[in-house]
Amino acid sequence: MMKKIWIAALAFLALFSCKTTDKPEELIIFQAGSLSVPFKQMKEQFEKENPGVEIFLESAGSVKCARKITDLNKPCDIMASADYKVIDNMLISEFTDWNIRFAGNEMAIVYHDKSKYAEEINAQNWHQILMRDDVFFGRSDPHSDPCGYRAILTTQLAENYYNIAGLSEIMLAKDNEYIRPKEVDLLALLESNTIDYIFLYRSVAQQHELNYVILPDSINLKKPDMANYYKNASTEITGKEPGTTITVIGEPMIYGITVLNGAPNKEIALKFVEFIFSETGAKIMEQNGQPLIKTKSDTYKNIPESLKEFAKQ
């Protein structure tokens, strides 16, 4: 009898031990700072629907995210970039074979109620207000973050639009002490009244309930049908290899997403990407000012079958 009790007790302990040592399936996502809010909301919902999955979100400028993969060999399942070309230029084909262009955005001038001249600024005078000596503005690092090089492109397009020679060069020479690694780092400077304005994505302004100037379509990098016009602007950023550069040419703002070839948990990663395109995921993106899009992918043939419906050939 005692022997049977001991056997039962050992079996129970073994079962209990297995259950308590089970580790959750981990999913690692590197994402652009401007995706922090919607991805956090999707993480919470996905974990609720998939018990046993734990998602780790790591936010940084998209170029910096890519360098964590290419230079630092950090483990990563999913890379979501604010510019699909970061994935194309830095990760294909050594680190991944495909890229889905999945969301849009636009540049805006973001501020709050305490910003100097907040009641005066508009789409026609914003550049004049930012150039005033008592006004300070921030932008992100163009070598780390697409929002940073898009700010440069925006000033170049503004120079053409307002027909003011030298506007871009003069504006980019001002307030460089307020350049930060990624666009969301600038929010703390705005909230503390250290700066008055930020070159920022409209979606981030909406997510944080901030005021923003809606820029003319000739400047905001929003409209697909203005792609040829946006090409009039360009800038150089640091390249994939040390000492090299990449020329960034103005184009409509499109985000990209991929699952890495060496993803530690590829099956769950693909499932999460599917979730982004689900009704729930689409609603979260829409509510955060970043509606999903379906557009052409140059790597369509390499996209996993379960995801092909979210791109065009």
TAZIUR-V55653 format. One line per field, one symbol per residue. phi: phi as a letter, one per 30 degrees, with the letter a starting at -180 (. if undefined). burial: + if it has 16 or more other C-alpha atoms within 10 Angstrom, else -. A space follows every 10 residues. Layout:
phi=???
burial=???
This chain:
phi=.ddddddddd dddddddddd cdcddcbcbc beedcedddd ddeddddddb ejcbcccbca edddeddddd cchddacbcb cdbedddedc cdcdcacbac dbabaadbcc abdcddiddc dadccedddd dddccbbbac dddcbedddd dddddddded dchbdieddd dddchddcdb ebdddddddd ddidbcbbda dedddddchc dacddeedcd icdedceddd ddcaacbddd ceicbbdcce aedbdbbacd ecedbddddd dddededded dddddddcib ddbbbdcdce dcdeedcedc bcd
burial=---------- ---------- -----+++++ +++++++++- -++--+---- --+++-+-++ ++++++++++ ----++++++ ++++++++-+ ++--++++++ ++++++++++ ++--++-+-- ++---++-++ +---++++++ ++++++++++ ++++++++++ ------++-- +---+--+++ +++++++-++ --++++++++ ++++++---- +++++--+++ +++---+--+ --+++-+--+ -------+-+ ++++++++++ +-++++-+++ -++-+++--- +++++--+++ +++---++++ --+------+ +--
